[in-house]
């Protein structure tokens, strides 16, 4: 009887740890996806020579909330601030967070 209870508790603990590990891996992978999408957006804007069509297309088709704001102070210099936001959560812990990646396209 003692062995079966000990085995059941051990099995439940291992299951909880496995589910927690999978959720943490999902959290990390989502952050990597947001970073990749963000830098792809920045590079595409820079490579298109700041085309308004490309900027509108990236905002419309981005899988995460993306803001592209013009920060130009001079006429001959083009600077855009790119922000990508994603909601991250770990369901088993009830943890919710907003991840924001910001950078400048020049």
C-alpha positions, 0 to 999 in steps of 0.5 A: 500500500505504501509503495503504491501511494508513493508511486502515485505521488511520484507519478503526479510530481513527474507529470506536473514537472513535465507540464511545467517544462513544456509550458516554459519551453513554449514561453521561450519559443514564443519570445524567439518568434516575436524577436524573429518577426520583429527583426524581419520587419525592420530589415524588410522596411530598411531594404524596401527604402522605407516604402509606404506600401511595405510598411502598411503591408507589414502592419496588416499581415504581422502575426503580432501587434506591430507599430511603425512610427516615423521619428524623422527630425530632418527631411533627408533622414528617415528613421522609423521606430518599430514596436512588436508586442505579444501577450505571453502566458503560462497557463499552469501558473496563471502567469500573464505578461506582455513582451515588447520588442523595440528598435529603430529602422534607419 
